[in-house]
Amino acid sequence: MDPALLPSFEAAFLERHFLRFQYRDAKGNRTGREVEPQAMLILPPIWYLVAWDPARNDFRHFRMDRITNPQPLKDRAFRRRHIPFEDDVCPYRDLPL
């Protein structure tokens, strides 16, 4: 994942703003997305954005290395949702190394 993208993700998470970005799927198809970022899932070496996708009315996982041009939408806020696997998640600092 490109570390230069992290400030956009961080701003969207902390301020609870929708995030707009371009996404390339496994087949190379590109789509524009506007989602509610809920969590990051790190399965080294791949990082995922876990987000509520209103267009699909469901949670989606986006490989962060396939996201380009992320932009927090400061005029569109959201409320945090309960993530189905939330009870199995811990902060990165608590992971056994």
N, C-alpha and C positions, 0 to 999 in steps of 0.2 A: 504494500500500500504506500502511496506517495505521502510522506509526512507533511508536505505542504498543504494537504487537504484538511488536516486535523483542526485548524482554527475554525473553519466553516462548520464542521461537525460539532465541535465543542460549543460554539455559539448557539447552534440550533438546539442542542441538548439542554444546556443550562438555562436558556431563555424560553424554552418550550415553543419554538417557532417551527412552522412547517419548513421542510427542506426540499428544494427543487434541484434536480440534477438530471444528467443524461446517463442512461444505463445501457450497457452492452451485455446481452445474455450469453449463455454458453454457445449458442449457434451464431453469435456475431450480430444478431439483430439489435438495433438501437431504438430506445424509447425514451421519452421525457417523462419524469415522474415527479409527483408532489406528495410527500409522505410526512407522517408524524414520527420523528425518530424517538424510539423508546429505549433502546439498549444497544450495546456493542457486544458481539459474541466473538471471542478470540480463540481460534483453534489453530495454533501455530502450524504453518506460517500464514494462514489465511485469517483475515479479519472480516467480520460480517456486520452490517448494519441491520438491526432488527427494527422494523417500523410498521406502523399501521398504515395501510394503503387504502384511503377512502374510495378510490376508483374501483377497487376490488373487494371492499368491505371485509378485509381480513388482514392478518399479519403477514408480512413478507420478509424474507431474508435476502439482503443484497450483498454480494461480494464487494468489499470496498475497493478492491483493485480494478473493478469494472465500472466504477463511478467516476464521472468527469464533471467538472464545472459545478460543484455543489454550492448552493446559495441559500442561506437562511432567508425566509420570507418574513420580515419583521412586522408586517401588517397582518399576519395570520398566526394566531396562537392556538394552542391545543391544551387539553388536560391529559395528564399522564394516565395510561391504561395499565391494567394488570396483564402482565406478560404470562402466558401459560406455563412457561418453565421457570418462572421467577424464583420459586423456592429452591431451585437447584443451582442458583447463580451466586457467586461471591465476588467481591471486589478483587481486582488484579493483585493488590498488595497482600491479600490473604491466601493466594495460591501457594501450595507447597512447591518449593523449588528444588 
